[in-house]
Amino acid sequence: MNATQVLAMESPKYPGRLVRALIGRAPKQLHCRGNLELLLSQTVGFSGSRQASPKGLEVASSYAAQFAREGWTVASGYANGIDLASHRAALAAGGSTIVVLPHAT
């Protein structure tokens, strides 16, 4: 398994759009495993209910698969429901995903 890499905010691999989007609230470090190039890729985020309806899961899966086929990376948490449905659909469509696991220090 890949070792965890720590990216400081000053690192060229740290996603600048995260810094810009969170305006002063971006984490000073990211602890990452896997393909770090995905952090700089065109990415779309999915978030939703853990208890989504079948229709909600279908819609999220459909959109995630469509984005993946267009070359976008799908990012989401790891909760049951919309999060996992979007990861599974993107991967099934041949795409890449980023799992975001928050950790407070």
Order of alpha helices (4+ residues) and beta strands (2+ residues): beta-alpha-beta-beta-alpha-beta-alpha-beta
